[in-house]
Amino acid sequence: MRPHGCWGREAAVLGRKGLQNGVLGVWSHVQLGDKGCSQDLGGRGGNRGGGKWKWLYLKGWRVSFPTSRRCVFLLEETGTQATPHSSDETLYCEAEAAPASDKGKPTRESSETDLEIEDTEKYFTTGQKELYMEACKLVGVVPVSYFIRNMEESYMNLNHHGLGPHGTKAIAIALVSNTTLITLELADNSIMEDGILSLVEMLQENYYLQELNISDNALGFEGAKVISEFLQKNSSSLVSLQLAGNKFKDQSAELLCQALSANYRIKEMDLSHNEFCDKDGEFLGSMLALNVGLQTLDLSWNHLSSRAAVSLSNGLRSNVTLKTLDISMNGFGNEGAAALGEALKSNSSLAYLDVSNNDIGNEGIIKLSKGLEFNECLRTLKHVMVSEQFVKFLDGVYAVHPQLDVVYKAIQGLSAKKSIIQYPNPMKLIQSYADQNKIKVLDFFKSLTPTGMMKMPVSEFLKAMIQQNKIPLNRFQIRELIKRLDDKNGNMNFSVLEVARP
């Protein structure tokens, strides 16, 4: 037994009145204590079936549950005492009517009166479905059959389901106690401010959900306020948040950046397809200088030009956690490219940078490439159009930094046909080498790893292929090998070569 004043897991109590008028319908929290605790809820700990159970008397019902689970009760909120015969009284709990006690006789509590459950996990899953059905009825929406069928899965795709704020609220209520869902997709559902309020309330109770996509919901400034307040609390397990296409502008950027400056839990943030402009670049730059959690940031398809690029670059100089940055489809221009080049000289974390479609000309490309000479961590730089001078300059950079991979589609000044050069099939060249030396193709690839393993990181493979002198291959040919052998998890998988030939 725990000491006086110590309480068990909280149970959120949802009332019908709360569902109609509140954000999520949580109108009170009941703390469940052991026998002898100062709060008189009739709760007591017990052992049954190898696990610990608790119970309490609530509105005429005796509710028992395993202490290892978070429970949600959906109760009728009326002006009179509820009767224990209504089927709406309890939905997500094991319940039995409170035992009647004779006058003059003390009430006896015994674990022998608890209802036995053969499969606790199955029971609680069923309870969640019933809870969702009741929540839909209370907020006046049609239940989503896909949601009901997949409540036990780790991934849920509800994009383009037309949920609206009320449908979102019903789903949020059902997910308060869900312990299986990790990724939730809710893009393009017109959830609006009320919907995001419901989701935020749920996220502060659910400690299992890690990835949330609420893109294309036109959340605007009001939605940004709700999200910002939530992010500043650092109170959930969420690590990935997609907010693309939500009509965020100046004020929204300021709020979100203030929140992210203090947030250390979010690792991946998608703010693409919004309406951030030059002024917002200042907020974004300040945020990058202070944030210590973000590893991936997508700012593509905004209205960021050279002034914003300078501010962002200033933030990148001191940032130590960001690894992937997508700033494509903006308007950085040559001035922005020069600022990025200077930032790359001192940045020590960025590994992937996409600057494609930013109106960067030959002058900007050269200034950007100057930063590559001093950068030790960048692995991939993506750009659509480069100059012949830049390509020649890269040869010198590659000699110093063989791990770097610059991806581009065309060369300025050359026609599309001339810029696409055909090279011999790299697998045929390797097969020819293997035949001449009487070895297997697989043996050649395994020799690239220190211990002859069947897998190796893509970055290590790129470096090894550039440094090896047995088969002369350029970067285009090596990239073709990566496309063929990449397992999409950042590793080269040589085992496919055991059954495949070029």
Salt bridges, closest charged atoms under 4 A:
ASP34 OD2 - ARG2 NE 3.30
ASP34 OD1 - LYS54 NZ 2.35
GLU76 OE1 - ARG16 NH2 2.89
GLU77 OE1 - LYS59 NZ 3.80
ASP88 OD2 - ARG16 NH2 3.53
GLU94 OE1 - ARG48 NH2 3.34
ASP102 OD2 - LYS105 NZ 3.74
GLU109 OE1 - ARG44 NE 3.11
ASP114 OD2 - ARG48 NH1 4.00
ASP114 OD1 - ARG62 NH2 3.59
GLU121 OE1 - ARG69 NH1 2.79
GLU134 OE2 - ARG16 NH2 3.33
GLU134 OE1 - LYS137 NZ 3.09
ASP188 OD2 - HIS160 ND1 2.88
GLU205 OE2 - HIS29 NE2 3.24
GLU222 OE1 - LYS225 NZ 3.37
GLU275 OE1 - LYS249 NZ 3.61
GLU282 OE2 - ARG307 NH2 2.67
GLU342 OE2 - LYS345 NZ 3.12
GLU363 OE2 - LYS367 NZ 3.25
GLU376 OE1 - HIS401 ND1 3.66
ASP405 OD1 - ARG479 NH2 2.61
GLU480 OE2 - LYS483 NZ 3.82
ASP487 OD2 - LYS455 NZ 3.79
